[in-house]
Amino acid sequence: MSSPSETKSGTANESAEPSVAAPTRGPAVLGAIAAVAALVATATVWVVVDERLRDLETLITTSQSTATSISEELTELQSKVASNETEISTIKLLRSTGQSKGFVDLAEPTIQDLEQSGFYVVKLAVEEHLTGVKVSGRMINTQSVDHTNITFELTVGGQSKQFTINRVSKGNSTAFSVYLPDVSKEEARYGWFAYLNSTLTYFIK
């Protein structure tokens, strides 16, 4: 006997893979995405703002430091101007009262007239030494006679010191150096030279 034939029923597409529908994004999902995007954008903005604030803080600090420095320099300049005005007034007073004889500017290296017995000083310099200052320079003899054993007195900052120069020939100069204790370099801006005595050498024809 022949075996019974099997009959398959159904449509042709029943053997195909089932199709998958694309997921749909509802309003809640879209809203959440928008919120996240907004947060990211806001965070980026705040990072930029924070960096800008730091830059501004640095600029303000620098500006304040510069302003402080300028203010300090201005105060120092005002102090120097006031000091110079006082010094100028003092010099004018000394000259007007005839007390400028022997008065010198110890910071001035050019020739200065002592207005005493034809003596001038030149190349004056002041340096700190031990507890005070050392004043050095050259004494010029503008006379037509030689001077030996010349004694001067130098007064600076309220301190006076006598010193002797062995010899200054006529028309020549001799170096000298004087130490004045307990005088600061700031005080040693001006001084007074006083010619005390000397021995003259001259010839009789």
Backbone as CSV, one residue per row, in Angstrom:
resi,resn,N_x,N_y,N_z,CA_x,CA_y,CA_z,C_x,C_y,C_z
1,MET,0.850,-1.176,0.000,0.000,0.000,0.000,0.880,1.218,0.000
2,SER,0.418,2.138,-0.645,1.155,3.414,-0.654,0.815,4.186,0.570
3,SER,1.874,4.948,1.105,1.637,5.758,2.314,0.867,6.995,1.943
4,PRO,0.040,7.415,2.900,-0.797,8.599,2.590,0.083,9.828,2.456
5,SER,-0.252,10.637,1.533,0.488,11.914,1.309,0.106,12.904,2.369
6,GLU,1.184,13.734,2.748,0.943,14.769,3.764,0.677,16.067,3.060
7,THR,-0.306,16.723,3.558,-0.709,18.000,2.957,-0.355,19.117,3.910
8,LYS,0.451,20.155,3.443,0.818,21.327,4.233,-0.058,22.475,3.844
9,SER,-0.558,23.050,4.828,-1.428,24.212,4.566,-0.798,25.447,5.164
10,GLY,-1.241,26.552,4.724,-0.743,27.859,5.238,-0.267,28.704,4.090
11,THR,0.020,29.962,4.403,0.452,30.931,3.387,1.962,30.860,3.239
12,ALA,2.396,31.474,2.171,3.817,31.407,1.854,4.681,32.221,2.805
13,ASN,4.139,33.297,3.393,4.949,34.182,4.258,5.058,33.672,5.669
14,GLU,4.475,32.582,5.986,4.551,32.073,7.342,5.958,31.597,7.663
15,SER,6.734,31.254,6.671,8.098,30.780,6.924,9.123,31.915,7.023
16,ALA,8.761,33.233,6.742,9.692,34.389,6.786,9.911,34.863,8.210
17,GLU,11.083,35.626,8.450,11.403,36.173,9.777,10.405,37.257,10.128
18,PRO,9.992,37.303,11.364,9.029,38.364,11.742,9.715,39.735,11.725
19,SER,9.084,40.799,11.276,9.634,42.180,11.202,9.562,42.832,12.581
20,VAL,10.645,43.708,12.885,10.711,44.410,14.176,10.382,45.882,13.949
21,ALA,9.449,46.388,14.643,9.030,47.801,14.469,10.030,48.731,15.182
22,ALA,10.366,49.888,14.558,11.289,50.879,15.156,10.680,51.442,16.421
23,PRO,11.523,51.572,17.489,10.960,52.104,18.741,10.555,53.559,18.576
24,THR,9.552,53.887,19.179,9.066,55.281,19.131,9.449,55.980,20.427
25,ARG,9.865,57.301,20.334,10.241,58.096,21.492,9.047,58.965,21.884
26,GLY,8.625,58.712,23.053,7.496,59.471,23.524,7.901,60.855,24.009
27,PRO,6.970,61.687,24.349,7.249,63.051,24.831,8.142,63.062,26.060
28,ALA,8.010,62.099,26.931,8.811,62.069,28.158,10.281,61.870,27.828
29,VAL,10.561,60.939,26.869,11.956,60.663,26.481,12.564,61.874,25.815
30,LEU,11.837,62.485,24.887,12.328,63.681,24.196,12.573,64.812,25.186
31,GLY,11.716,64.937,26.159,11.895,65.974,27.178,13.144,65.748,28.000
32,ALA,13.379,64.449,28.328,14.569,64.132,29.114,15.838,64.435,28.331
33,ILE,15.822,64.097,27.024,16.986,64.387,26.174,17.235,65.880,26.099
34,ALA,16.182,66.627,25.937,16.304,68.087,25.867,16.844,68.651,27.174
35,ALA,16.375,68.076,28.293,16.847,68.543,29.605,18.330,68.274,29.779
36,VAL,18.778,67.066,29.353,20.200,66.723,29.456,21.047,67.655,28.590
37,ALA,20.563,67.908,27.368,21.281,68.814,26.460,21.386,70.205,27.067
38,ALA,20.283,70.625,27.704,20.290,71.947,28.333,21.285,71.992,29.487
39,LEU,21.340,70.903,30.271,22.283,70.836,31.387,23.727,70.887,30.907
40,VAL,24.010,70.131,29.823,25.362,70.133,29.260,25.744,71.527,28.785
41,ALA,24.808,72.169,28.088,25.073,73.519,27.595,25.294,74.482,28.754
42,THR,24.468,74.352,29.808,24.591,75.230,30.976,25.933,74.997,31.683
43,ALA,26.305,73.710,31.818,27.579,73.389,32.467,28.750,73.977,31.684
44,THR,28.669,73.901,30.355,29.734,74.465,29.512,29.829,75.972,29.714
45,VAL,28.658,76.618,29.759,28.627,78.067,29.971,29.251,78.429,31.320
46,TRP,28.916,77.666,32.356,29.446,77.955,33.691,30.950,77.740,33.766
47,VAL,31.447,76.742,33.024,32.901,76.527,32.973,33.585,77.735,32.364
48,VAL,32.999,78.228,31.264,33.558,79.413,30.606,33.488,80.617,31.532
49,VAL,32.344,80.782,32.209,32.167,81.903,33.134,33.174,81.806,34.287
50,ASP,33.352,80.598,34.806,34.288,80.406,35.920,35.717,80.754,35.500
51,GLU,36.123,80.321,34.305,37.455,80.651,33.806,37.609,82.152,33.635
52,ARG,36.550,82.786,33.119,36.592,84.237,32.927,36.686,84.966,34.262
53,LEU,35.964,84.465,35.262,36.023,85.065,36.594,37.423,84.951,37.187
54,ARG,38.051,83.784,36.994,39.421,83.615,37.497,40.376,84.592,36.812
55,ASP,40.175,84.761,35.494,41.012,85.723,34.757,40.804,87.132,35.295
56,LEU,39.542,87.475,35.573,39.244,88.811,36.099,39.830,89.004,37.496
57,GLU,39.760,87.964,38.327,40.337,88.043,39.667,41.849,88.251,39.593
58,THR,42.498,87.530,38.673,43.950,87.702,38.483,44.259,89.116,38.022
59,LEU,43.455,89.616,37.087,43.655,90.979,36.574,43.459,92.010,37.675
60,ILE,42.428,91.815,38.507,42.157,92.752,39.605,43.297,92.735,40.611
61,THR,43.783,91.523,40.948,44.901,91.406,41.893,46.139,92.103,41.360
62,THR,46.420,91.876,40.072,47.586,92.514,39.445,47.428,94.031,39.438
63,SER,46.215,94.491,39.111,45.956,95.933,39.067,46.109,96.558,40.448
64,GLN,45.602,95.860,41.471,45.731,96.372,42.836,47.188,96.436,43.258
65,SER,47.964,95.397,42.892,49.389,95.383,43.219,50.108,96.529,42.520
66,THR,49.757,96.753,41.240,50.369,97.856,40.488,49.993,99.201,41.095
67,ALA,48.722,99.334,41.470,48.266,100.591,42.077,48.984,100.856,43.392
68,THR,49.174,99.797,44.188,49.895,99.935,45.456,51.337,100.358,45.220
69,SER,51.970,99.728,44.219,53.357,100.066,43.891,53.463,101.518,43.431
70,ILE,52.530,101.944,42.584,52.532,103.329,42.101,52.324,104.292,43.256
71,SER,51.413,103.935,44.164,51.146,104.789,45.317,52.388,104.921,46.193
72,GLU,53.091,103.810,46.409,54.313,103.847,47.216,55.390,104.698,46.553
73,GLU,55.538,104.548,45.225,56.529,105.340,44.497,56.175,106.819,44.552
74,LEU,54.873,107.128,44.437,54.431,108.517,44.501,54.722,109.117,45.874
75,THR,54.457,108.329,46.927,54.744,108.791,48.287,56.236,109.047,48.471
76,GLU,57.058,108.139,47.924,58.511,108.298,48.029,58.973,109.546,47.283
77,LEU,58.410,109.769,46.086,58.770,110.954,45.305,58.357,112.237,46.021
78,GLN,57.152,112.224,46.613,56.691,113.392,47.359,57.611,113.686,48.537
79,SER,58.073,112.598,49.198,58.995,112.760,50.316,60.317,113.351,49.843
80,LYS,60.820,112.853,48.691,62.071,113.371,48.154,61.937,114.832,47.746
81,VAL,60.791,115.175,47.130,60.564,116.567,46.731,60.543,117.477,47.952
82,ALA,59.838,117.031,48.999,59.774,117.822,50.234,61.164,117.975,50.844
83,SER,61.943,116.871,50.805,63.298,116.921,51.343,64.176,117.874,50.539
84,ASN,64.054,117.811,49.208,64.836,118.703,48.353,64.454,120.158,48.565
85,GLU,63.157,120.410,48.736,62.700,121.774,48.979,63.276,122.301,50.292
86,THR,63.324,121.417,51.313,63.905,121.809,52.598,65.388,122.119,52.449
87,GLU,66.095,121.272,51.691,67.523,121.481,51.483,67.788,122.784,50.731
88,ILE,66.979,123.034,49.705,67.146,124.269,48.929,66.887,125.482,49.808
89,SER,65.841,125.396,50.638,65.531,126.507,51.549,66.683,126.734,52.529
90,THR,67.275,125.633,53.017,68.398,125.738,53.958,69.596,126.411,53.296
91,ILE,69.898,126.013,52.063,71.020,126.605,51.337,70.791,128.091,51.093
92,LYS,69.581,128.445,50.692,69.259,129.853,50.457,69.399,130.662,51.742
93,LEU,68.946,130.079,52.858,69.041,130.767,54.147,70.500,130.976,54.532
94,LEU,71.315,129.936,54.357,72.734,130.046,54.688,73.414,131.132,53.854
95,ARG,73.091,131.167,52.582,73.711,132.161,51.701,73.223,133.564,52.007
96,SER,71.950,133.674,52.345,71.403,135.006,52.628,71.933,135.569,53.939
97,THR,72.324,134.681,54.869,72.845,135.142,56.172,74.373,135.120,56.218
98,GLY,74.995,134.821,55.071,76.447,134.818,55.014,77.095,133.638,55.703
99,GLN,76.328,132.574,55.949,76.872,131.399,56.637,77.219,130.258,55.684
100,SER,77.250,130.565,54.398,77.537,129.508,53.431,79.033,129.299,53.221
101,LYS,79.837,130.052,53.922,81.285,129.937,53.789,81.726,128.519,54.152
102,GLY,82.369,127.851,53.210,82.825,126.491,53.440,81.759,125.432,53.233
103,PHE,80.548,125.851,52.885,79.441,124.910,52.701,79.603,124.179,51.367
104,VAL,79.494,122.843,51.393,79.668,122.056,50.177,78.605,120.967,50.077
105,ASP,78.375,120.553,48.837,77.513,119.416,48.560,78.421,118.203,48.405
106,LEU,78.352,117.290,49.365,79.263,116.144,49.372,78.955,115.130,48.268
107,ALA,77.817,115.296,47.609,77.476,114.401,46.504,77.864,115.007,45.157
108,GLU,78.491,116.172,45.190,78.866,116.873,43.974,80.364,116.714,43.716
109,PRO,80.761,116.011,42.640,82.186,115.756,42.392,82.928,116.905,41.700
110,THR,82.198,117.913,41.212,82.854,119.010,40.512,83.469,119.996,41.511
111,ILE,84.206,120.974,40.990,84.920,121.931,41.834,83.943,122.810,42.621
112,GLN,84.229,122.973,43.935,83.425,123.838,44.799,84.359,124.758,45.593
113,ASP,83.980,126.029,45.621,84.796,127.047,46.285,84.491,127.059,47.784
114,LEU,85.534,126.927,48.598,85.345,126.998,50.048,85.266,128.435,50.540
115,GLU,85.568,129.360,49.649,85.530,130.792,49.983,86.433,131.102,51.173
116,GLN,87.530,130.362,51.284,88.458,130.542,52.395,89.894,130.372,51.915
117,SER,90.665,131.446,51.969,92.106,131.395,51.684,92.456,130.756,50.348
118,GLY,91.552,130.862,49.384,91.860,130.357,48.044,91.815,128.855,47.896
119,PHE,91.129,128.158,48.771,91.040,126.700,48.677,89.719,126.272,48.024
120,TYR,89.849,125.247,47.195,88.688,124.634,46.553,88.744,123.127,46.825
121,VAL,87.604,122.475,46.717,87.572,121.007,46.803,86.993,120.444,45.511
122,VAL,87.403,119.216,45.183,86.924,118.572,43.971,86.918,117.053,44.190
123,LYS,86.126,116.359,43.394,86.022,114.895,43.457,85.602,114.406,44.846
124,LEU,84.654,115.110,45.464,84.158,114.683,46.774,83.373,113.377,46.641
125,ALA,83.521,112.520,47.634,82.788,111.250,47.650,82.566,110.832,49.098
126,VAL,81.466,110.139,49.336,81.122,109.665,50.680,80.882,108.165,50.626
127,GLU,81.458,107.437,51.565,81.210,106.004,51.662,81.065,105.600,53.125
128,GLU,80.270,104.563,53.355,80.087,104.073,54.714,81.393,103.454,55.204
129,HIS,81.724,103.733,56.468,82.965,103.203,57.016,82.810,103.020,58.527
130,LEU,83.021,101.794,58.986,82.866,101.464,60.400,81.508,101.938,60.913
131,THR,81.488,102.824,61.915,80.207,103.285,62.480,79.741,104.598,61.869
132,GLY,80.448,105.070,60.863,80.094,106.367,60.281,80.351,106.409,58.796
133,VAL,80.934,107.518,58.347,81.216,107.691,56.929,82.643,108.203,56.737
134,LYS,83.155,107.953,55.538,84.462,108.483,55.173,84.252,109.434,53.997
135,VAL,84.699,110.662,54.166,84.602,111.680,53.114,85.976,111.833,52.490
136,SER,86.030,111.699,51.176,87.312,111.824,50.484,87.182,112.826,49.342
137,GLY,88.325,113.305,48.883,88.339,114.255,47.780,89.737,114.798,47.567
138,ARG,89.817,115.931,46.863,91.099,116.589,46.644,90.969,118.067,47.006
139,MET,91.964,118.567,47.715,91.998,119.970,48.108,92.878,120.730,47.109
140,ILE,92.330,121.787,46.540,93.054,122.576,45.536,93.550,123.876,46.156
141,ASN,94.797,124.185,45.900,95.390,125.449,46.352,95.498,126.376,45.147
142,THR,94.666,127.401,45.111,94.671,128.322,43.961,95.600,129.519,44.187
143,GLN,96.286,129.544,45.316,97.163,130.684,45.618,98.527,130.525,44.937
144,SER,99.303,131.573,45.039,100.644,131.570,44.434,101.723,131.202,45.446
145,VAL,101.308,130.690,46.614,102.264,130.241,47.637,101.943,128.804,48.024
146,ASP,102.966,128.090,48.487,102.768,126.709,48.935,102.254,126.692,50.374
147,HIS,101.378,125.709,50.665,100.874,125.513,52.028,101.352,124.158,52.529
148,THR,101.846,124.129,53.762,102.215,122.865,54.396,101.532,122.775,55.758
149,ASN,101.367,121.534,56.210,100.698,121.294,57.501,99.385,122.081,57.610
150,ILE,98.554,121.881,56.624,97.285,122.628,56.551,96.230,121.892,57.375
151,THR,95.620,122.587,58.300,94.590,121.990,59.155,93.218,122.515,58.771
152,PHE,92.311,121.600,58.526,90.911,121.920,58.218,90.026,121.232,59.252
153,GLU,88.820,121.702,59.329,87.803,121.026,60.141,86.596,120.773,59.250
154,LEU,86.143,119.535,59.247,84.978,119.153,58.445,83.828,118.811,59.383
155,THR,82.673,119.421,59.137,81.474,119.158,59.937,80.403,118.538,59.047
156,VAL,79.927,117.367,59.470,78.892,116.642,58.725,77.939,115.991,59.721
157,GLY,76.643,116.188,59.523,75.653,115.524,60.365,75.840,115.785,61.844
158,GLY,76.268,116.985,62.206,76.444,117.330,63.611,77.760,116.870,64.213
159,GLN,78.570,116.171,63.435,79.879,115.700,63.903,80.983,116.503,63.219
160,SER,82.012,116.871,63.971,83.136,117.630,63.422,84.429,116.858,63.624
161,LYS,85.300,116.991,62.633,86.579,116.281,62.705,87.657,117.137,62.045
162,GLN,88.751,117.355,62.775,89.884,118.081,62.203,90.801,117.094,61.479
163,PHE,91.415,117.570,60.398,92.358,116.733,59.660,93.439,117.628,59.071
164,THR,94.571,117.036,58.803,95.724,117.791,58.310,96.203,117.242,56.972
165,ILE,96.485,118.149,56.063,97.078,117.799,54.775,98.530,118.262,54.816
166,ASN,99.443,117.378,54.540,100.870,117.710,54.681,101.309,118.865,53.782
167,ARG,100.882,118.833,52.527,101.355,119.873,51.611,100.428,119.985,50.402
168,VAL,100.160,121.235,50.019,99.485,121.516,48.760,100.256,122.650,48.092
169,SER,100.962,122.309,47.047,101.745,123.318,46.346,100.835,124.282,45.605
170,LYS,101.381,125.442,45.298,100.600,126.457,44.582,100.123,125.902,43.232
171,GLY,98.837,126.120,42.966,98.252,125.668,41.704,98.086,124.167,41.588
172,ASN,98.256,123.439,42.684,98.131,121.980,42.658,97.032,121.504,43.608
173,SER,96.852,120.197,43.651,95.843,119.611,44.548,96.432,118.395,45.253
174,THR,95.876,118.087,46.417,96.317,116.935,47.204,95.094,116.165,47.705
175,ALA,95.179,114.849,47.661,94.059,114.017,48.110,93.957,114.028,49.631
176,PHE,92.733,113.857,50.134,92.501,113.765,51.576,91.368,112.785,51.839
177,SER,91.309,112.306,53.064,90.253,111.396,53.473,89.978,111.618,54.955
178,VAL,88.710,111.755,55.322,88.323,112.058,56.706,87.240,111.081,57.156
179,TYR,87.446,110.463,58.306,86.451,109.558,58.881,85.667,110.275,59.970
180,LEU,84.333,110.242,59.837,83.457,110.843,60.846,82.571,109.749,61.440
181,PRO,82.770,109.395,62.708,81.960,108.330,63.319,80.541,108.806,63.618
182,ASP,79.645,107.815,63.736,78.257,108.071,64.150,77.534,109.039,63.217
183,VAL,77.823,108.945,61.931,77.111,109.730,60.922,76.642,108.769,59.837
184,SER,75.352,108.798,59.525,74.833,107.921,58.480,75.094,108.535,57.107
185,LYS,75.055,107.692,56.105,75.304,108.181,54.743,74.201,109.141,54.304
186,GLU,72.984,108.916,54.816,71.875,109.811,54.483,72.119,111.211,55.043
187,GLU,72.740,111.279,56.215,73.027,112.576,56.832,74.204,113.286,56.158
188,ALA,75.027,112.500,55.473,76.253,113.049,54.885,76.025,113.549,53.469
189,ARG,75.024,114.378,53.303,74.772,114.971,51.977,75.481,116.317,51.853
190,TYR,75.477,117.075,52.929,76.117,118.395,52.929,77.107,118.486,54.090
191,GLY,78.038,119.402,53.961,79.016,119.585,55.027,79.667,120.950,54.955
192,TRP,80.485,121.253,55.960,81.201,122.519,56.040,82.696,122.250,56.217
193,PHE,83.500,122.876,55.384,84.945,122.853,55.552,85.376,124.186,56.173
194,ALA,86.175,124.118,57.210,86.719,125.335,57.821,88.239,125.272,57.770
195,TYR,88.852,126.267,57.141,90.308,126.350,57.110,90.759,126.923,58.444
196,LEU,91.652,126.217,59.158,92.087,126.654,60.476,93.463,127.312,60.434
197,ASN,94.451,126.605,59.920,95.797,127.210,59.863,96.680,126.394,58.931
198,SER,97.825,126.974,58.602,98.817,126.290,57.774,100.124,127.071,57.815
199,THR,101.140,126.484,57.268,102.440,127.155,57.159,102.662,127.526,55.698
200,LEU,102.991,128.782,55.456,103.205,129.259,54.101,104.666,129.211,53.744
201,THR,104.936,128.855,52.518,106.303,128.854,52.017,106.383,129.817,50.833
202,TYR,107.264,130.786,50.941,107.409,131.764,49.846,108.859,132.239,49.803
203,PHE,109.220,132.906,48.736,110.598,133.330,48.516,110.697,134.848,48.498
204,ILE,111.827,135.337,48.990,112.095,136.790,48.974,113.284,137.018,48.044
205,LYS,113.113,137.868,47.080,114.188,138.178,46.174,115.041,139.327,46.710
